[in-house]
């Protein structure tokens, strides 16, 4: 396809803004940012100004979807499903960053995408090992466990943590905030645990995937340890991430993972599973 791919970005926070800048800098030969939208209009205009673009800010996600070939959702899990459904219903492709918001209704989106001939892209996010997990899914997987350790400030504003543990300042040593199925982790930690959602989709589901979340005053990185046990082998993967400079609740690797997926979309060769 000679025509540049028109990209619409919904959500102009840390991830959406980073991806917009990367698309302009690294993928300008194959794509361009055609539209941006955020419920906070100031963020939209700020990003447009930084990009040096005119006439890209739109007033609604429906306006954005009309302008785009590929929609990038970079908002919050509570909006992700509706955004994905609207984009796919309009026969547009979509990349979903807030995967926790679609995991419970993932199959319905897949069926809709088949009917509309759209594609759904979900980056690996802030963790390594998804390729191996996808392969082992064709064998019998016995166990998938994720242990996530993050700096205490990463959990600022999380209602579950406030109710259970009080002020974050009270956490002065490693503290297990949660231990249980991914289904509950996604519910209680919507801005911290997208990794649990992608692991669940690639492996044995949100009810069987085990999650342990730890707040640590000793570290500055986001650390993810994955253990996978199956009939075909075992995988142990550890990822140490630097938090995104504009949002410590997410890892910068999440942005880079989405960048790598964009390259897969734009280029004729796809590496890895």
N, C-alpha and C positions, 0 to 999 in steps of 0.2 A: 504494500500500500504506500503510494507516494505522498498522499496527503498527511499532514501532521495529525497525530491523535489529539483530540480536544479533551482536556482534563478539567473536571470540575471538582473543587475541594470544598467539602462541607466541614467546617470547624477550623478556625484560624488561631488555635492555641499553639502550644509548643510543637506538636507533631505536624499539624497541618501547615504551619508556617515554614517549618524546616523542609518539608517535602516540596512546597512551592518553590523555595529558593533552589533546591537541588534540581528540580525539573528544569528551571530556567538556566541553570549553570551547566548541567551535565547531559541533559537530554533534549536540548533545544533543536537538534536536527531532526528528531523524531516526534516531538510532542510540544504542546504549549498549554499554559494555564489559561483556559477560556472563561472560567467563572469561579468566583469564591463566594461563600456565604457563611455567616455566623449569626447566631441569634443576638449577639452583641455586635451591632453594626460598626462600632468604633474599631473593633479588632479587624473587621473586613477591610475598612479604609486604611488602617495602619499598615496592613500587609500589602495592599495594593500599592501604597506609596513606596514601601521598601522595594517592591518588585519593579517599580517604575512603570506600572501598567495603568492604562485608563480603561474605563468601561468594562471592568471585570466583576465589580461588586453587583450582586443581584439581591432581590428582595425576599426571595423564598427558595427553598430547596427544589420546588417544582420548576422554577425558572432556571435554576442551575442545571437540573437534569436535562432540560430541553437543549441546553447549549453544549452538553458534554457527550463524548463517546465513552469515556471512562470516568466514573465517579469515585472519588476517594472519601470515605467516611472517616473523620478524625474528630469525633465529638465525645460522646459519653454512651455507656452501654444502654441507657434507657431510651436513647434515640436510634440506636444502630439498626434494629429490626425494621422499623418503619422506613428509614432512609433506604435500606437495602431493598425492601419490597417495592417502594416507589420507583427506584432506579430500574430494577429488573422488570417490573410491569411495563416500563417504557422501552424495553428491549435494549437497555444500556448495560455495559459491564460495570462491575463495582469491586473496589478493594475495601475490605472491612478491617479497620484497626481495632475497634472496640468489640472484639469477637465474643466477649462475655455476654453481650446483649443479644446475640443471635443463636447461641449454642443450644438453647432449649427448643428452638423452632427451626433449627438448621435444615432438617429434611424438607420442610415445606418450602423453604427458599430454593433448595436444590431442584425440587419438582417444578417450581415456577420458572426457574432459569432454563430448564430443559424445554419447557413449552415456548418460552420467549427467545430461545437461542442466545441467551446471555451467559457471561462467565462471571464466577465469583472468585475473587482472589483473597486469600487470607495469609499474610506473611507469617513466618515462624516467630517473629517478635523477639523478645529479649532473652531467648534461650537457644541453646544448641542441642541437637539430638533428635529433632523432629523427623529428619530423613530416615534414621534408623528405626524409629518408632513406627513410621508409616510402612516400612518394609516388614517389620515383625508382626504387624497387624494381620499379615497373611499366614502367620503361624498361630499358635495358641499363646496369647499373652496371659501370664498369671498375675502380674503385678505392675502397676505404674505408680510411682510415688515421687512427689515433688516437695522438696524442702526449700522454702524461700526465706532468706534472711536479708532484711533491709535496715538502713538507719532509722532510728526512732522517728525522725521528722517526716519520713515518707508516709507515716500513718496519720499525719495531722488532718483533722476534719473527718476521720472515719468514725461514724456513729457507733459501730459495734465496739470499737476500741474504747471510746469515751464511756459507754455504758458499763463495760466489763472491768476496765482498768483505771478509769479516771484520767487525770491530766497526764500528758506524755512525760512531763518533767519527773513524774514519780517512777519512771522506768530507768533504773540506774545499772541494770545488768541484763544479759540476754533473757528475753521473756517470750515464751510461746504464747502467741495471741490466739492461735486457732490450730486445731488438729481434727481433720474429718474429711468428708467427701468433697470433691471439686464443686458439686452442685451448691453446697452451702458456702464454700469459700468465694465463689463468684458472686453470690448474693450479698455477703457481708463486706467484701473488699472490692467493689466495682472498679476502682481506679488503680488498684495495685496488683491484680492477679489475672490479667489477660492470659498469662502463660498457662494457668490452669485450664482455661477454656480451649486453647489450641492443642494442649496435650490430650484433653478429653476427646476432641474431635478426631485426632489422629490415631488414638488408641482405643481404650475400652469404655469410654463414655464418662459422663459427669457423676454418675452414681458410684462407679468402681474406682475411679482415679483418686488416690489418696493425696491429701495436701497438708503440709505443716508450715505455718507462717510464724516467723520469729522476728521480733524487733530487737535490734542490738545498738547500744550506745557506743560500741567499740569500733564500728566499721563505717566507711564512707561509700562503699560500693553496694550494689544490689547483687546478691549471690543466689544463684539457683542451682540446686543439686537434684538431678533426676536419676532415679533408679528404675530400670525396666528389666523384668524377668520373664522369659518366654521359653517355649520348647526349642526354639531355634538359637537361643543364646541370651546373654545378659549384656546390658548396656549401663554404664555409669557415666554421667556427663555433668561437669561442673562449669558454670558460666559466672564470671565475675564482671559485672557491668558498672560503668560509670553512669551515675544519674544524669538525665538530660539537664543541661544548665538552666533551662527555663522552667522546668517542672521536675522536681526531685521524686515525684511519685511514679515516674516512668524512667526507663533506661534509654540511653542514646542508641543502643543497639536496636531498639524497636524501629527507630527512624532508618537506620542503615539496612535493616532487614526488609523494610518496605522499598527502599531504594534498589536493593538487589532483585526484588520481585518485579519492579518496574523494568529493570534491565532485561529480565526474562521475557517480559511482555513485548518489549520493543525489538529485541534481537532475535535472529532466526535459530539460535542454538539455546538449549536449556540444559544446564548442568545440574546433576543431582536429582534425587527423587522428591 
